[in-house]
Amino acid sequence: MTMEQYSSISLDMGGGGQKSSELISDIRKIIKDVGKWKNTGDDGAIFKIPRNAGNLIFTTDAFIIDPIFFPGGDIGKIAMCGTINDLSVMGARPIGISLSIVIEEGFPRDDLMKILRSINKVSQESGVPVVTGDTKVTEKGKIDKIEITTSGVGLAQNVIQNNGVEPGDLIIASGDLGEHTIALLAKRFNYQTKIKSDSKALDKEIEKVGGYLNACKDPTRGGLAANLSEMAEKSKVKIVLNERDLPYKKEVKAVTELLGLDVFSLASEGRFLASVSPKNAQKALKILKTFNREAKIIGKAQKAKNKQEIGVYFETELGGSRKIESPRGKLIPRIC
Amino acid sequence: MEKSEMLEKINKLAGEIGRDVNLMEVCGTHTQVISRSGICKVLPKNVHLITGPGCPVCVTAQGDIDAIISLALAGVPVATYGDLLRVPGQFGSLDQAREKGAKVFDVYSTEDALKLKEENPDLVFFGLGFETTTPMTAWAIKKGLTVYSTHKRFLPAMEALLAAGEVRIDGFIDPGHVSAIIGERPYDDLDAAQVITGFTEDDVLQGILMLLDQIKENRKDVENQYKRVVKKEGNKNARKIINEVFEIGDGDWRGFGIIANSGLEIREKYEKFDAKKKYKSILDKIDFSKSVDPNGCRCGDVIRGMINPKQCPMFARVCTPENPVGPCMVSVEGACHNFFREAE
């Protein structure tokens, strides 16, 4: 595949797809040194604490989102859950979060307080404290309303990575997917829907099942399409999903059909996808169902016969098979 | 009827017909559904599904794309639907214009465009699509949105396909969303079997089944499989607002060129919202002789159903969804894009 050199940054490069990887690889060409830290392309970096005292996991994420308030949450909740979840999916217990907020001049105080209260709520409920932070205010028009960055550290005895999928593993979704994107879209389009954002902290459920998981990732930006594909690629396996077991609610599918969106690209902010060996799958599933009744096995990993076969495939009832590709980042509704 | 039962009947009918049958689908959403479901793989060998000119981004003429990019580069704020931003032209794409500092917005609806207009009073909306999207544009023009219209009537393209006779078309899978506006009657004059079809896998299978039934009995009727949405008389209110704001002109289509009476231009009554008139001085400076298909791109042939995307030498080699050469690879409704996404 030919890849043209870019001369300026395009929006695609923030979308989490192939163009993002291009940007990240350019960043890494200049900033190479990671010291004693290990970074394998998971959401967090790993620092092995001497004398087998476990691993320190460190992650960071910047949040810009439109609208900032939506059914089931707001930018504050997402910023907290996002970082807690990035630590959790690596098998780490989050121990502290930093919070940086950039606010546009003129931003309503009430809205800021509301966002801070939801940050506090996630912190209280998960027991993960916000330990340090920074605030800046920019001139009107320099940013869009508010931007939040959270970083987090966690401790993990055994690190779970997204490249550990083994042929034969079963793929579990911790619940139905895509409800975060649908809640956001419904708000934008003024649709009446009961769907709320699925954003929540995942630390407790992953702590319970962590020992069973060979690989794990939360399907945020890019949804299942981007994140399960990444797991398959890094683990060099073929993952096959079955149409009958797809983890999407009827109402979510209905909205995607109405707008002509790809359901696999919808983001979740409180779900994870995990790869589990067949002997542990039922045990893990039983525990996960106590957190979310919709947790289920959605597919199976197989040995990829060749490089081309690596990836995620979706088998339809009719016997069709389609490779699920990482989206370009932006959701494009149909116009025909 | 269960899928397996429909397939059984399709197989039986195809066997009875005996010869090759070409069915053309002419709506981007059908292209997506057919590709995603893998319907092609389970159809009998003599039943061929061909993608026609149903992808609005794909059929938009190169000259119109170059025109809107020129406006953006001249400092006019421009808004349109997401896919179009990546279609390349003689001045690059709208996406590239934005990177250079042009004000380019992608919107989900004309309502979004009206909101953007509050902060960008000179905003021009690039209106594209068939009867499906035209009513929303008409509504927005009445609310004061300035529009560069490339809206098109769909039926003249189907007539042009049949008249050209380059590809034998035994039946059309008629577009469900377009039909919801225009109704059943306009299809009567077309010389082919037709079924207005919905967008689930079951709908498409049933549409194919109904078409084969017509072909076997040598009928050329217009049947409606999508009755739950498409009324016989269509949507009168939507047509009324289209007629109020637009008049019929000649439309420029990629792959076809000018098709008489297929274009929708803004009426004189609303001319102050017509970007083609408002910015005539900028548009007149464009050398449209350079508005040609990218070198080697065969989108035009794909749009007319002459070749299947895999027959284009650039398909998947030079031209991919990440680095598209032509609009059929750009648009999620395009034939090339969907062929690329299909697993081997």
Interface residues (C-beta under 8 A of the other chain):
Chain A: M1 T2 M3 E4 S7 S8 I9 S10 L11 D12 G17 Q18 K19 R188 F189 E257 L259 G260 D262 Q308 Y313 T316 E317 L318 G319 G320 S321 R322 K323 E325 R328 K330 L331 I332 P333 R334 I335 C336
Chain B: K3 L7 C27 G28 T29 Q32 S35 R36 S37 G38 I39 C40 K41 V42 G54 C55 P56 V57 Y81 G82 D83 D95 Q96 R98 E99 K100 D106 Y108 S109 L128 G129 F130 T132 T133 P175 H177 V178 F199 T200 E201 V318 T320 P321 E322 N323 V332 E333 R341 E342 A343 E344
